[in-house]
């Protein structure tokens, strides 16, 4: 047995077949739900895997998942892994041009898609000649263009529930497409063994990784149940899918919703006794706070042990507000990326005054991007990780050469995040180098200013961008969404508030108020939108 995700999953199934594995609550508010045990999920994935094999999809070929959250999503990922087909996530917000790019760039041979996206899929198909097999979840909307696709339930029914697959390898691929904040999406190619250790914590994200593949199921057999993981962002983003697989590796239960609806999330926390919830920053935590202060006041959240965020920071002010409502929960700002997996967790004193400070794992360093040597304490560099890192970007040797490098006998990945490190090894993240604002020769990282803005009592959400300036080259602009009912602050009000937390050159010189901050479905910042809004308001 190797460190192959399908092999590892099956080993867990064999020791806890009757334990509940996956709960999907569909169309929140209707009460519709589906539940599968480990044996049931395994059989369902086997059925789809056999259908794909019988339809001519071969090991090493790529299958796109153009789906909302649902049992079908994780079932399809598992089916791909079992059949040695490479799963590829597809952002369901993409329109025709973006889909054509991704379908072609990823060399998709097959696609599983939600019926709601039929029109977009139909528009993209004529330009994606390699895509030859489609499976549709649900019934196509009335008037949608015809698409030659197999109904998911028929595909599932046609396949055998038994395993009967050939041997697999730790080298089998898992591709995660990441859109980032600039440029076209890139497919990060992970060997499954590397993803198991970097993205899934080697079977024990908070403890000692397993030392051999068989140890994973041995730990599950020796332990109990009672943990419920609730990844609330879309599964199309790597973090949520990896969270689900962390839960599978523990032999525990995963709960998912089709979409993020704060009131329904809290109902599920209470009903399913959720212990560990993951989300993305203030954009998801704030609505939960509003619901707990409003229509969901009194909801029993006492089962929750931890709430973790990855991809965006839960700011100090918002964390404090949630902690007051759910006092026993541990709030974790995790740091990682599609290219590195998990790097570290924020310290307790992270915030507007000291910055976003991390205790990183032993494989993470801050290096000089020119020499790849560790930087001196206090000097700026870029975060890098060694060891179990991806092979590179699919179909993009130039970007691969810029991001991945060999140092000694180890493979490294150079992330886009600038940072410093202190004498004790604590890393302070400055921000994405691509988003850095150069104002009068000084560098300003948006995340730092955003934390200060969010500590203002009238600010609900904020993004910061650079706007061209004749005197300074660029000036710092704050795009702000106010709390409901808050009186609009003046620029002077905002500047006075920020001066107690930031150096003068970091203070916003422009304030643009907006009804709603635009973010990705997972809550990640949309800086292109923020720059455009700030430029229009200048």
Secondary structure, DSSP 8 states (H G I E B T S, - for coil): --S-HHHHHHHHHHHSTTSEEEEEE-STTS--EEEEEHHHHHHHHHHHHHHHHHTT--TT-EEEEE--SSHHHHHHHHHHHHHT-EEEE--TT--HHHHHHHHHHTTEEEEEEEGGGHHHHHHHHTT-TT--EEEEES---TT------EEHHHHHHHS-SS-------TT-EEEEEE--SSSS-EEEEEEHHHHHHHTSGGG-TTS---SSTHHHHHHHHHS----EEEE-S-TTSHHHHHHHHHHHHHT-EEEEESS--HHHHHHHHHHHT--EEEE-HHHHHHHHHHHHHTTTTT---TT--EEEE-SS---HHHHHHHHHHSTT-EEEEEEEETTTEEEEEE-TT-BTTTBEEEEE-TTEEEE-TTT--B--TTS-EEEEEESS---EETT-HHHHHHHEEEETTEEEEEEEEEEEE-TT--EEEEEEGGG-EEETTEEE-HHHHHHHHHTSTTEEEEEEEEEEETTTEEEEEEEEEE-TT-----HHHHHHHHHTTS-GGGS-SEEEE-SS--B-TT--B-HHHHHHHHHHH-
